[in-house]
Amino acid sequence: MDAVRIIEAKRDGRELDDDEVDWIIDAYTRGVVPPEQMAALAMAVYFRGLSGRELARWTAAMVASGTRLDFAGLERGGRPVPTVDKHSTGGVGDAVTLVLTPLLATWDVAVPQLSGRGLGHTGGTLDKLEAIPGWRADLDTDGMRRILGETGAVICAAGGDLAPADRALYALRDVTGTVPSIPLIASSIMSKKIAEGTGALVLDVKCGSGAFMTDRDDAEELARAMVGIGTEAGLRCGALVTAMHTPLGRAVGNALEVAECVEILAGGGPADMIELTCALAEEALQSVGIADDPRPRLTDGRAMDSYRAMIRAQGGDPDAPLPVAPYVETLRAPADGVLRW
């Protein structure tokens, strides 16, 4: 194989065959193909795109660059359970994972939620949970499996052996102006989700001024691309395109968002967070053959009990006080009105 010829082929709009895709991803991950050549290919993909077949193969090659977890045969209470996960493309105040994961675990399912850190202006789920004293993000596969069997819910960091090609390629995209490429975004997200071993996946693709996708047509294209990749890989996969024109909920900041999620789990909280959480829960449950209304479980204590068990299983103290900012300033509006931005 010749990297230059692969770059030229994509530059000129030709579809890459499976062997070419497999070789270039593997060779770049192993350091055989240098960054400048992969940067050129990423830019060619940015302008020329990838066909559905190319995109599925590109993602599969990224998955194959590392370990793929397998939760087949996972049991809770002596009964086998399906696995289901959720991914959001990120926004401001989006702490839905902290409520959705334990909520889903109140049914006979397991939720192996591999999450990340803050990216750009969007907050990271792991950063938020680390506001809870003692909570730890790093678990090995045996630890994940044990906690999933006990509580049905895990939120943790992805191991370094999951889709290492994605980490290498993302670092390159970040410095070459190719982060906004929809095929490269889709393959980056889905390679990690496929590698984590979930059987079903619901995607929350944000659209609006507070999202990476500001245009709805682009958000829908990204959603279709990711669902196509997931389906090709054997996942039961669905997506919602949701608004991010304004922050979700009423809190922005790690500890503040955790406190707001606890309020929701206690039966209160802002309506927009509750509606989105329940919409995603319904989609996730349907993907594993469960037709049920999640709303009662947010108010009857079952979701709260699940959350507390999940936090304790990862070393956290759900009763410990959350950090408080050392300096607080109240900004008062000089008059009644509507804030626009």
Secondary structure, DSSP 8 states (H G I E B T S, - for coil): --HHHHHHHHHTT----HHHHHHHHHHHHTTSS-HHHHHHHHHHHHHH---HHHHHHHHHHHHHTS-----TT-EETTEE--BEEEEE---TT--HHHHHHHHHTTSS-BEEEEE---BTTB--HHHHHTTSTT------HHHHHHHHHHHSEEEEE--TTS-HHHHHHHHHHHTTT-TT-HHHHHHHHHHHHHHTT-SEEEEEEEESTTSS--SHHHHHHHHHHHHHHHHHTT-EEEEEEEE-SS-SSS--SHHHHHHHHHHHHTT-S-HHHHHHHHHHHHHHHHHTT----SHHHHHSSHHHHHHHHHHHHTT--TTS-----S-------SSS-----
